[in-house]
């Protein structure tokens, strides 16, 4: 679904940190709403370039009492959700769709805070949303109809791809793979840079090579019809340099084992955050 397929009158953003700001930028680029109201107490978190269609407020106390936005996106830290959400309960009772991107906070948690009849969507985007290349996975409660799902889809599609799941239990694994995944890729760039330096490269060149290689390989993987395994095999000549490196990375205690342990640790932490 195109991000421009849905037009909203008023859109409320609760929290405008890195991810909230990325979403807001995507919405503005896609003319997704006529009016944007952003609640963000930290002035330094507000985007440098402002639109006349955006109103920033330091607190929910400054919202118009009768405001009923078509959708409200919750982009605050999970640790402050419990104290933040009850302030918006009246909006939920008036039909506002709520979309949360807080890691670990379940639909049940959101329902307890916003009301049992609230229309709720829980989503996990990732940081490439900042350049419009993110991917978000979403799930909805029974209060979300087709119109609500289309609205949530448009909000997320403005910053990248969107996938929907029916089983909320999968969100912990989603968080571990795609939500936390960019950090794993950035660590790969760090490690590849350090290894290049140890092999004799000047650090600026090593970092340039690492960044470009990871970025280019990622784009090739995105557009190619071949599987990741097929792409890997295409680079690997028998007895060549790549094969020598892969013998290390693909050893019994190599990258696959480490990545599996890392993803399982992140998924476990996601479950803990729900408690």
N, C-alpha and C positions, 0 to 999 in steps of 0.2 A: 504493500500500500504506500502511495506517495505521501510524504509529510504534508503536502499541500491539499490533500484530498478532504481534509476536515478544516473548517473555519470556526474558531472559537471567539466568543465575544470578550470575556474577561478570563484571564489565566492568572492564578496565584502561585507564586514560587516561595516556599518556606525554606530559607537557607540559600545563600549564594556564594558558597565556597568554590573550590575548583570544579567539581562536577556540576553543581547548580549553575555556575557561571557558563560552563560549556553548553548545558541545555538551553539556557536563556539565549546565548548567541545563536544556536541553531534555530530556535523558534523565530528570532528576529530575522534571520536570513531567509526563512521560509514564509514570513508573514503569516504565522500560524494563528495569531489572535489580534483583535483590535486594540486591546489594552492589557498591559502586564502590571501586576502588583507584586512587589518583592519585599518580603520581610527578612531583613538582614541587619542585626545590630552592629556588626563590625564594619565600619565605614571602609576600611582598607580592603575588604573582600569584594567591594562593588567593582564591576567592570569600568575601565577607564573611559571607554566610549559609551555614552548614554544615548538612548533614544527618547524622543519626546513622548513615546507611547508607554514608557516604563516609569512607574512610580515606586520609589524606594521608601520603606518605612523601617524604623528602628525596632518596632515592637508590634505584636498583634494587638496591643491596646489601642493603636492608632488606626486600625481598620474601621471602615464604615460598618456600623452595627448590622445593617441589612445586606451587606455584600454577599452575593451568592455566585461565585465564579463557576464557569462551566467545569473547570478542573483545578485541583490544587495539587501541586507536586511537593512532596516532603523530601528535602535534601539536606537535613541536619544530621549531625553525628548520632549514631545509635544510642550513645550514652545519655543524650538529652531528650530522647523521644518521649519518655514517660511524662516529663514535665511540660513538654511543648504541645503535644497533640490535643489534650482536653480543651485548649483555648479555641479549637476549631470544630468542636463537636456540633455546634449549632449549624454550621455550614453543611455538615454531613447529613443532618436531619432534613435539610432543605433541598437535598438532591445533588450536591456537588460531588463529582468523582474525585477520589483521592488516590494518587499514585505515589508510592513510597519507594525510594532507592536506597534505604538504609539496610546495610548488611545485617543478616541474622534476625531481623524483626519480622515475625510471621504475620500472616493475615489474621490469625487469632489475636495476636497482640494489638494489631491495628484496630480490630473490631472492639476489643475491650476499651480502648481509648476513645474511639470515635462513635461508637454505637453499633448495636447488633444489626441494624438495617443499613449501615453505610455501604456505599459502592466502593470497593477497594481493589486496587491493583498493586501487586508487589513486583518490583523489577530490579534487575542487577545489570546496570550498564558498566562500561569500563572506560579508562582514561583516554583511549584514542578518540573518544567522542569529542574531545577538544578540537580535533581537526576534521570532524565529520566522518571518521572511519571507525567508530566504535561498534560494538555489538551488544545488544541488550536482550535479556531473557525475561519474560514476564509471565505472571499467572494471576488470575482474578478470582474473586469470591463470587458467590451466587447472586450478589446484588448488582453485578455488572452486566448490563444488557449489551446487545450488539453495537448500539450507539456509543456506549461507554468504552467498549473494547476498541472501537475505531478511533475514539479520541485518544486513548492511551497509546495506541499504535502510532498515531501521528506524532504525538509528543516525543516518543522515543526514536521514530524513524528520521526525525529532523537531524539526528547526530550519528546515524549509521544504520546497520541492519537490526532487525527485530525477529526474535523467535518466541513462540508461546508454548508453554507447557501446561498440562492439566494437573500434574502431580507436584504439589508444592514441595514435597520432600526432596525433589531433585535440585532445589535451589542451593543447597549447601555445596553440592558438587559443581554447580554452575559458578558459584562464587569462587570456588577453589581453582577452576580452570580458566574462566574468562575474566572474572572480576579481579582476581589477584594476578592473573596471567601476565599482564604487561610488565610487572615487576620482575618476573622470571626472565623475560626477554631482555630487559634493561641490564639485569645481572649478567646475562650471556655476553652482552656488548662489553661490559666492564671486564669480564674474565678474558674475553678474546683480545681486548686491548692490552691487558697486562701480559698475556702470553706472547703477544707480538713484540712487546718491549723486551721480554726475556730472550726472545729469538733474535734480537738485534735491531729492531725497528725503532726509529725515533717515536716518542709517545704521540705527538700530534698526528703522524702518519698512521700509526697503529690504530688510533681511535677513529680516524677518518675511514680506514679500511673496514674496521669492525662495524661501524654505523651503516655504511653503504652496503656492506654485504648482507647484514641482517635485514635492512629495509628492502633491498632488491629481492632477496630470497623470499621474503614475506609476500611481496607483490606478485612474484612469479607463482607462489603457492596459491594465491587468491584467484588468479586468472586462469591457471592451467587446469585442464580437465583431468590431468594425471594425479594419482594419489601422492601423498608425501613420500611414501616408500619408493614409488617409481621415480620421483624427482631425485631422491637421494641416490638411487642406483645409477641414474644417468650421469651423475657427477663422479661416480666411483669406478675407476679403472682397476682391474685386477693387478695387484702388486704395486700400485701407484701410491702417491703421497696421501690421497684422501683415504685409501684403504688402510694405510698405516695409522692414521688418526682415528678412524672409526673402530679399529681393533681395540683402541683404548676406551673410547666413548661407549662402545657397545659390549664391553666386557660384563661379566656377571654382576659386578658391583658398580657398574658405570652409570651413564646418564639416565637410562630407563628406570633403574632402581631408585636413584635419587629423586627423579621427578615424581614417581609414584608416591614416595614417602612425603614429599613436599605437598602434593595435592591432597593427600589424606590428612595431613596435619592442618592444612587450611580449612578443609571441610569439617574437621573436628572442631576447630575454633569457631566456625560459623554456627554450628549447633550449640556451642556454649554461649554464644552471644544471644541466642534466642531465650535463654533461661532468665 
